[in-house]
């Protein structure tokens, strides 16, 4: 009678393969499972105790009742939630459009900073001046200058839309940060990669496009995702120009009711939008660390 290997259980598989785990290995695996269960139980218990202590400290504070009425009013939360969600669509669009513009502009600036030869000195100087200026200039001041200053010039053909001007200010600031991320990735590629590409007949442009940039971008994915997470949060700053995003929608209700619950709602909506991006960034970082530790391609 023939017994197919697929019909065997795990133990039968091991016997069919001629391998039987030793008693020491079985004991070690039981010990690991027991430690994992114990660690999970301890973590859950410590989290519960911490939550209870924080709850008791907050609700027993002298001003808790007044704070609850001002910041955690369920009626105002229900009123604000749909309007905040409607304004959030503007933040999402700004993230998508500004994020793409930031990546393109940041890459161009980084490439300009890494060009070799004296003929490219003006480009390197301008790129370095750009990154130094916009990384040093606070974002809120940049937004005020662009959103409030550009319309004051009354230039023909220049938009005065606060959304477009706010997106421009965000792009200017974040492209400086992203350019430095890309530049770090480009400079992390070993010179032997360039030498090997040139020995195969590739010119400087082809070497940069096919050899250097793919490695540089792949290595810098985690910090790039972190910058996009920060950009997602800072899209709320366009409200200073009057654009009705999630923050501005909450601010309108607060101005009418003098209750700050809508701010809490807007903050929680931003947190809910940011957490998946943050967890994805952590997953990408851990995956790349594992591949690097195993000697794989970074």
C-alpha positions in Angstrom: 0.0 0.0 0.0 1.4 3.4 -1.1 1.1 6.3 1.3 1.2 9.7 -0.3 3.5 12.2 1.4 0.8 14.9 1.3 -1.5 12.7 3.5 1.0 12.4 6.3 0.8 14.6 9.4 3.6 16.7 10.7 5.0 13.9 12.9 4.6 11.4 10.1 6.4 13.8 7.8 9.4 13.9 10.2 9.4 10.1 10.5 9.1 9.7 6.7 12.1 12.1 6.3 14.0 10.2 8.8 14.2 13.1 11.3 12.8 12.9 14.8 13.3 16.1 17.0 15.3 15.4 20.1 13.8 15.8 23.6 16.1 18.8 24.2 14.7 20.6 21.2 11.1 19.8 22.2 11.8 21.1 25.6 13.4 24.3 24.3 10.4 25.0 22.1 8.1 24.5 25.0 10.2 26.9 27.0 10.1 29.5 24.3 6.3 29.3 24.0 6.0 29.5 27.8 8.2 32.6 27.9 6.2 34.2 25.0 2.9 33.6 26.9 4.4 35.0 30.1 5.7 38.1 28.4 2.3 38.7 26.7 0.5 38.4 30.1 3.0 40.7 31.8 2.7 43.3 29.0 -1.1 43.2 29.1 -1.2 43.5 32.9 1.2 46.4 33.0 -0.8 48.2 30.2 -4.0 47.7 32.2 -2.5 49.0 35.4 -1.0 52.1 33.7 -4.3 52.8 32.0 -6.2 52.6 35.3 -3.7 54.8 37.1 -3.9 57.5 34.4 -7.7 57.3 34.4 -7.9 57.8 38.1 -5.4 60.7 38.0 -7.3 62.5 35.3 -10.9 62.0 36.5 -9.9 62.9 40.1 -8.2 66.2 39.0 -9.9 69.3 40.5 -10.7 70.8 37.0 -11.7 67.5 35.3 -15.5 68.3 35.1 -14.8 71.7 33.5 -12.2 70.2 31.1 -14.6 67.4 30.2 -17.3 69.9 29.2 -14.9 72.1 27.2 -12.9 69.5 25.4 -14.9 66.3 25.4 -18.5 67.3 24.7 -20.2 64.5 22.8 -22.8 66.8 21.2 -20.2 69.1 19.7 -18.2 66.0 18.6 -21.1 64.7 16.6 -21.6 68.1 15.0 -18.0 68.6 14.1 -17.2 65.1 12.8 -18.8 65.3 9.4 -17.5 68.8 8.7 -14.0 67.8 9.8 -14.2 64.8 7.5 -15.3 67.0 4.6 -12.3 69.3 5.3 -10.0 66.4 5.6 -10.4 65.7 1.9 -8.5 68.9 1.2 -5.7 67.7 3.4 -5.5 64.4 1.6 -5.4 66.1 -1.8 -2.6 68.4 -0.6 -0.7 65.4 0.6 -0.9 63.6 -2.7 -0.1 66.6 -4.9 2.5 68.2 -2.6 4.1 64.8 -1.9 4.6 64.1 -5.6 6.0 67.6 -6.2 8.3 67.3 -3.2 9.8 64.0 -4.3 10.5 65.3 -7.8 11.9 68.7 -6.7 13.9 67.1 -3.9 15.4 64.6 -6.3 16.4 67.4 -8.8 18.0 69.4 -6.0 19.9 66.4 -4.6 21.2 65.5 -8.1 22.3 69.2 -8.6 24.2 69.1 -5.3 26.1 65.9 -6.3 27.1 66.9 -9.8 30.9 66.8 -10.3 33.2 69.2 -12.0 33.8 72.9 -11.8 31.4 73.7 -14.5 28.5 72.7 -12.2 29.6 74.9 -9.3 26.8 77.4 -9.8 24.2 74.7 -9.7 25.7 73.1 -6.6 25.9 76.5 -4.9 22.3 77.4 -5.7 21.1 73.9 -4.5 23.0 74.2 -1.3 21.7 77.7 -0.7 18.1 76.5 -1.3 18.4 73.7 1.2 20.1 75.8 3.8 17.5 78.6 3.5 14.3 76.5 3.6 15.5 74.1 6.2 16.3 77.0 8.5 13.2 79.0 7.8 10.3 77.9 10.1 7.4 76.4 8.1 4.8 78.7 9.7 6.8 81.8 8.6 7.2 80.4 5.1 3.4 79.8 4.9 2.7 83.4 6.1 5.1 84.9 3.6 3.7 82.9 0.6 0.0 82.9 1.5 -0.2 86.5 2.8 2.7 88.1 0.9 2.2 86.9 -2.6 -1.4 88.3 -2.9 -0.2 91.6 -1.5 2.1 92.0 -4.6 -0.9 92.0 -6.9 1.0 90.3 -9.7 -0.9 89.7 -12.9 -1.5 86.0 -13.6 -0.4 84.9 -10.2 -3.0 83.0 -8.1 -4.2 84.2 -4.8 -5.9 80.9 -3.9 -4.8 80.1 -0.3 -4.8 76.3 -1.1 -2.4 76.7 -4.0 -0.2 79.1 -2.2 -0.2 77.0 0.9 0.7 73.9 -1.1 3.5 75.9 -2.7 4.9 76.8 0.7 4.7 73.2 1.9 6.5 72.0 -1.3 9.3 74.6 -0.9 10.0 73.6 2.7 9.7 69.9 2.4 11.6 69.6 -0.8 14.7 71.0 1.0 14.4 68.2 3.6 13.8 65.5 1.0 16.7 66.7 -1.1 19.0 66.1 1.8 17.6 62.6 2.3 18.2 61.8 -1.4 21.7 63.4 -1.3 22.6 61.2 1.7 21.4 58.1 -0.3 23.4 59.1 -3.4 26.6 59.7 -1.4 26.1 56.4 0.4 26.6 54.4 -2.8 30.2 53.2 -2.9 32.4 54.7 -5.5 33.2 51.3 -6.9 29.6 51.1 -8.2 30.3 54.2 -10.4 33.6 52.8 -11.5 32.1 49.4 -12.4 29.3 51.2 -14.4 31.8 53.3 -16.3 34.0 50.3 -17.1 30.9 48.7 -18.7 30.6 51.7 -21.1 28.0 53.8 -19.3 28.4 57.5 -19.3 27.8 59.8 -16.2 24.1 60.3 -16.9 23.5 56.6 -17.5 25.5 55.7 -14.4 23.4 58.1 -12.3 20.1 56.9 -13.7 20.6 53.1 -13.8 23.2 52.4 -11.0 23.4 55.2 -8.4 19.8 56.5 -8.1 18.0 53.0 -7.8 20.3 52.1 -4.9 20.1 55.5 -3.3 16.3 55.7 -3.4 15.9 52.1 -2.1 18.1 52.8 0.9 16.3 56.0 1.8 12.7 54.7 1.7 12.2 54.8 5.5 13.2 58.5 6.0 11.3 59.5 2.9 8.2 57.9 4.3 8.8 59.7 7.6 8.9 63.0 5.8 5.6 62.2 4.1 4.0 61.5 7.4 5.2 64.9 8.7 3.9 66.5 5.5 0.5 64.9 6.1 0.2 66.5 9.5 1.5 69.9 8.3 -1.1 70.2 5.6 -3.4 71.4 8.4 -1.3 74.6 8.5 -2.8 75.9 5.2 -5.8 76.9 7.3 -3.9 80.1 8.3 -4.7 81.5 4.9 -8.4 80.7 5.2 -8.5 77.4 3.3 -11.3 75.2 4.8 -9.5 72.0 5.7 -10.1 69.8 8.7 -8.5 72.2 11.1 -10.3 75.2 9.7 -13.6 73.4 9.8 -13.0 72.7 13.5 -12.0 76.3 14.1 -15.2 77.6 12.6 -17.3 75.6 15.1 -15.0 76.5 18.0 -15.4 80.2 17.1 -19.1 79.9 17.2 -19.5 77.7 20.3 -16.4 78.5 22.4 -16.1 74.8 22.9 -12.8 73.1 22.0 -14.2 69.6 21.3 -13.9 70.1 17.5 -10.2 70.5 17.9 -10.0 67.1 19.6 -12.1 65.6 16.8 -9.8 67.0 14.1 -6.7 65.9 16.0 -8.0 62.3 16.3 -8.9 62.3 12.6 -5.3 63.2 11.8 -4.0 60.6 14.1 -6.2 57.9 12.5 -4.8 59.0 9.1 -1.2 59.0 10.3 -1.0 55.7 12.2 -1.3 53.5 9.1 1.5 55.4 7.3 3.6 55.2 10.5 3.1 51.5 10.8 3.9 51.0 7.1 7.1 53.0 7.6 8.1 50.8 10.5 7.3 47.6 8.5 9.5 48.8 5.6 12.3 49.8 7.9 12.2 46.4 9.7 12.1 44.5 6.4 15.1 46.4 5.1 17.0 45.8 8.3 16.3 42.1 8.1 17.5 41.9 4.5 20.6 43.8 5.3 21.4 41.6 8.3 21.0 38.5 6.1 23.3 39.9 3.5 20.6 40.6 0.9 20.3 43.6 -1.3 19.4 46.8 0.5 
